[in-house]
Structure formats: structure tokens, C-alpha cells
Amino acid sequence: ELLEVLASSAAWDKAHHLPLLWTEEDSKIFLGDPGTGTSLHQDILWLPQLSLILAGKKMLFVAPWQAEDAKNNSAGDVSVVAGHAGDLVAFNASALHEAANAGNTPTAA
């Protein structure tokens, strides 16, 4: 079912012709109620993350690797993305990042 949802999305229409850069054996889906999310962290493996927002709204905050205190970064080095249903978001998971489920409905990505 997930593949059918992905294949029918507007984001897939825009991206399906792009070359495949990596693959995972098991894909993951992140579900969350509004107001939930992750704390600031770095993933252990250097992997690009490609996240298709299936439902809801996800806020993603990504800082450069050298940012020591991204939460209190006054230099403005943090990138902020608001992903809505149908958006495709890519970032390097070894960079400092945090995600939050925003809006009034659950988020699936």
C-alpha cells in the first residue's frame, strides 16, 4: 500500500525520473501526533535521508556539522524546512537535526 501511495503522489511525479543514488532494504515510516518529534541529534551513519511527507506537516531543523549549540545558534546557521503532504525533503542525517510534527493532524513521513 505504501508504494501505491508514493507512486500516486505529486512529489513522486516530480522525482521519479531522477537517478537512484542509494537504496535501503527496509524503508521506515515515521508517524506522530501534532507536537511530537525528536530532540536535536546526529545519526551515527553518514546517510542521506530522503523523506516523503505522506500526511500532515513536518518541521525539520538542520545545522552544519560544526555548529556546537544549534539550539542557541545566533549566527542563523540552522536551516528550517516545513514539509507538507506531497513534499520530498532530503538532508544528510549525520548533520545536527531535529524534527517536529506540526499542524493539527498526525504526520506520516
Backbone as CSV, one residue per row, in Angstrom:
resi,resn,N_x,N_y,N_z,CA_x,CA_y,CA_z,C_x,C_y,C_z
1,GLU,0.810,-1.198,0.000,0.000,0.000,0.000,0.853,1.262,0.000
2,LEU,1.936,1.236,0.758,2.795,2.419,0.826,3.344,2.768,-0.556
3,LEU,3.768,1.766,-1.315,4.287,2.034,-2.655,3.222,2.643,-3.553
4,GLU,1.982,2.212,-3.400,0.897,2.793,-4.190,0.692,4.262,-3.826
5,VAL,0.750,4.569,-2.532,0.605,5.957,-2.088,1.745,6.801,-2.636
6,LEU,2.976,6.283,-2.526,4.131,7.025,-3.026,4.030,7.263,-4.534
7,ALA,3.679,6.222,-5.273,3.628,6.325,-6.730,2.536,7.272,-7.207
8,SER,1.514,7.484,-6.410,0.418,8.355,-6.829,0.586,9.797,-6.323
9,SER,1.662,10.079,-5.606,1.841,11.422,-5.032,2.437,12.393,-6.045
10,ALA,2.159,13.662,-5.848,2.708,14.713,-6.712,4.230,14.763,-6.589
11,ALA,4.755,14.492,-5.392,6.208,14.510,-5.196,6.876,13.432,-6.053
12,TRP,6.257,12.276,-6.150,6.812,11.196,-6.967,6.805,11.592,-8.443
13,ASP,5.742,12.251,-8.890,5.677,12.706,-10.281,6.850,13.609,-10.623
14,LYS,7.277,14.421,-9.654,8.387,15.340,-9.893,9.738,14.640,-9.800
15,ALA,9.860,13.572,-9.000,11.159,12.999,-8.681,11.437,11.631,-9.294
16,HIS,10.442,10.949,-9.852,10.648,9.555,-10.260,11.675,9.396,-11.384
17,HIS,11.937,10.435,-12.155,12.898,10.348,-13.248,14.342,10.585,-12.800
18,LEU,14.547,10.999,-11.555,15.890,11.252,-11.051,16.637,9.933,-10.869
19,PRO,17.969,9.937,-11.017,18.731,8.683,-10.864,18.694,8.199,-9.422
20,LEU,18.724,6.886,-9.251,18.741,6.280,-7.925,20.142,6.405,-7.350
21,LEU,20.278,7.093,-6.219,21.585,7.318,-5.620,21.897,6.333,-4.502
22,TRP,20.875,5.805,-3.865,21.055,4.826,-2.798,19.750,4.068,-2.617
23,THR,19.835,2.998,-1.867,18.639,2.220,-1.584,18.765,1.625,-0.189
24,GLU,17.650,1.320,0.413,17.623,0.647,1.709,16.825,-0.636,1.548
25,GLU,17.235,-1.666,2.285,16.458,-2.903,2.255,15.095,-2.684,2.899
26,ASP,15.088,-2.001,4.029,13.842,-1.743,4.746,13.608,-0.242,4.819
27,SER,12.509,0.200,4.270,12.143,1.605,4.399,11.471,1.816,5.740
28,LYS,11.502,3.038,6.217,10.898,3.358,7.509,9.823,4.397,7.313
29,ILE,8.812,4.323,8.150,7.789,5.359,8.147,7.718,5.911,9.570
30,PHE,7.681,7.229,9.659,7.607,7.896,10.950,6.215,8.487,11.095
31,LEU,5.516,8.083,12.140,4.167,8.568,12.429,4.201,9.334,13.742
32,GLY,3.457,10.453,13.805,3.447,11.205,15.055,2.282,12.151,15.168
33,ASP,1.831,12.330,16.391,0.775,13.292,16.680,1.346,14.704,16.632
34,PRO,0.482,15.691,16.421,0.949,17.083,16.438,1.670,17.402,17.754
35,GLY,2.770,18.113,17.656,3.517,18.492,18.847,4.593,17.508,19.257
36,THR,4.638,16.319,18.639,5.690,15.353,18.964,6.846,15.526,17.988
37,GLY,7.968,14.884,18.282,9.117,14.960,17.391,10.353,14.395,18.047
38,THR,11.505,14.733,17.482,12.776,14.256,18.008,13.496,15.394,18.717
39,SER,14.477,15.044,19.514,15.364,16.061,20.077,16.515,16.249,19.092
40,LEU,17.320,17.268,19.309,18.460,17.548,18.450,19.441,16.380,18.531
41,HIS,19.834,15.840,17.374,20.734,14.686,17.360,21.453,14.576,16.015
42,GLN,22.430,13.670,15.972,23.115,13.282,14.748,22.993,11.774,14.642
43,ASP,22.686,11.279,13.444,22.662,9.840,13.244,24.090,9.326,13.174
44,ILE,24.297,8.079,13.569,25.636,7.504,13.635,26.240,7.331,12.240
45,LEU,25.447,6.850,11.314,25.946,6.596,9.961,25.782,7.820,9.078
46,TRP,26.745,8.032,8.207,26.639,9.106,7.226,25.715,8.611,6.124
47,LEU,24.468,8.978,6.210,23.491,8.563,5.206,22.625,9.743,4.806
48,PRO,22.374,9.873,3.536,21.399,10.881,3.128,20.005,10.402,3.510
49,GLN,19.183,11.307,3.938,17.799,10.981,4.277,16.891,11.579,3.215
50,LEU,15.983,10.797,2.736,15.002,11.231,1.767,13.647,10.942,2.384
51,SER,12.893,11.975,2.671,11.631,11.819,3.386,10.483,12.386,2.562
52,LEU,9.547,11.530,2.216,8.346,11.956,1.518,7.256,12.160,2.564
53,ILE,6.752,13.369,2.665,5.698,13.660,3.633,4.389,13.129,3.047
54,LEU,3.835,12.117,3.686,2.612,11.477,3.194,1.360,12.155,3.718
55,ALA,1.436,12.668,4.944,0.275,13.322,5.554,0.775,14.283,6.617
56,GLY,0.033,15.348,6.844,0.361,16.298,7.895,1.447,17.272,7.490
57,LYS,2.140,17.785,8.500,3.194,18.789,8.302,4.352,18.466,9.231
58,LYS,5.566,18.441,8.689,6.761,18.152,9.480,7.724,19.320,9.354
59,MET,8.166,19.823,10.501,9.191,20.861,10.547,10.533,20.164,10.754
60,LEU,11.523,20.529,9.950,12.849,19.943,10.055,13.862,21.067,10.239
61,PHE,14.704,20.917,11.240,15.746,21.885,11.557,17.086,21.180,11.368
62,VAL,17.945,21.698,10.488,19.243,21.074,10.202,20.333,22.132,10.359
63,ALA,21.388,21.777,11.106,22.508,22.694,11.351,23.775,22.108,10.741
64,PRO,24.753,22.954,10.451,26.041,22.451,9.949,26.698,21.545,10.984
65,TRP,27.575,20.680,10.528,28.253,19.739,11.427,29.026,20.456,12.507
66,GLN,29.625,21.613,12.194,30.470,22.301,13.167,29.675,23.109,14.185
67,ALA,28.378,23.244,14.017,27.579,24.016,14.977,27.528,23.250,16.293
68,GLU,28.081,23.832,17.350,28.145,23.136,18.629,26.860,23.267,19.426
69,ASP,26.177,24.366,19.279,24.967,24.601,20.051,23.890,25.123,19.104
70,ALA,23.365,24.242,18.285,22.428,24.658,17.242,21.155,25.269,17.814
71,LYS,20.731,24.821,18.985,19.507,25.356,19.583,19.646,26.843,19.896
72,ASN,20.837,27.269,20.291,21.059,28.665,20.664,21.936,29.384,19.639
73,ASN,21.915,28.921,18.405,22.776,29.459,17.360,22.267,30.827,16.922
74,SER,22.975,31.866,17.299,22.549,33.219,16.939,23.071,33.637,15.573
75,ALA,23.949,32.837,14.970,24.510,33.190,13.664,23.542,32.858,12.532
76,GLY,22.465,32.180,12.825,21.487,31.850,11.797,21.925,30.738,10.877
77,ASP,22.757,29.822,11.366,23.259,28.730,10.538,22.305,27.550,10.434
78,VAL,21.172,27.608,11.070,20.223,26.493,11.055,19.254,26.658,9.888
79,SER,19.120,25.607,9.093,18.144,25.609,8.000,16.831,25.050,8.526
80,VAL,15.737,25.683,8.151,14.409,25.251,8.594,13.570,24.939,7.360
81,VAL,12.952,23.765,7.372,12.088,23.340,6.268,10.737,22.940,6.846
82,ALA,9.676,23.421,6.220,8.321,22.986,6.571,7.845,22.081,5.445
83,GLY,7.791,20.783,5.713,7.345,19.807,4.717,5.860,19.534,4.869
84,HIS,5.136,19.701,3.783,3.690,19.433,3.761,3.434,18.158,2.952
85,ALA,2.252,17.589,3.072,1.913,16.370,2.346,2.252,16.528,0.870
86,GLY,3.019,15.590,0.339,3.444,15.621,-1.049,4.843,16.162,-1.254
87,ASP,5.432,16.795,-0.230,6.787,17.337,-0.344,7.823,16.233,-0.135
88,LEU,8.928,16.349,-0.824,10.057,15.444,-0.688,11.205,16.231,-0.089
89,VAL,11.722,15.799,1.072,12.764,16.523,1.789,14.011,15.647,1.868
90,ALA,15.174,16.216,1.547,16.431,15.475,1.614,17.430,16.250,2.472
91,PHE,18.198,15.516,3.278,19.253,16.126,4.094,20.213,15.037,4.519
92,ASN,21.386,15.436,5.010,22.370,14.485,5.496,22.108,14.223,6.976
93,ALA,21.839,12.988,7.320,21.458,12.647,8.694,22.613,12.720,9.685
94,SER,23.850,12.844,9.216,24.953,12.995,10.159,25.112,14.452,10.598
95,ALA,24.386,15.371,9.962,24.341,16.755,10.429,23.409,16.828,11.634
96,LEU,23.628,17.809,12.497,22.714,18.004,13.617,21.318,18.287,13.061
97,HIS,20.324,17.568,13.554,18.966,17.803,13.066,17.930,17.454,14.123
98,GLU,16.759,18.024,13.926,15.621,17.825,14.823,14.369,17.895,13.965
99,ALA,13.376,17.082,14.281,12.124,17.103,13.533,10.963,17.291,14.506
100,ALA,9.938,17.985,14.026,8.746,18.211,14.842,7.510,18.037,13.962
101,ASN,6.512,17.352,14.496,5.242,17.199,13.794,4.385,18.396,14.126
102,ALA,4.055,19.172,13.109,3.345,20.428,13.301,1.922,20.326,12.744
103,GLY,1.175,21.381,12.897,-0.195,21.406,12.379,-1.180,20.810,13.352
104,ASN,-2.355,20.471,12.838,-3.448,19.974,13.701,-3.772,18.515,13.475
105,THR,-3.050,17.846,12.584,-3.327,16.435,12.299,-2.054,15.620,12.429
106,PRO,-2.167,14.300,12.601,-0.970,13.454,12.681,-0.128,13.562,11.402
107,THR,1.154,13.306,11.554,2.099,13.360,10.442,2.580,11.969,10.100
108,ALA,2.720,11.676,8.804,3.315,10.442,8.330,4.361,10.823,7.288
109,ALA,5.568,10.316,7.485,6.665,10.609,6.533,7.590,9.423,6.447
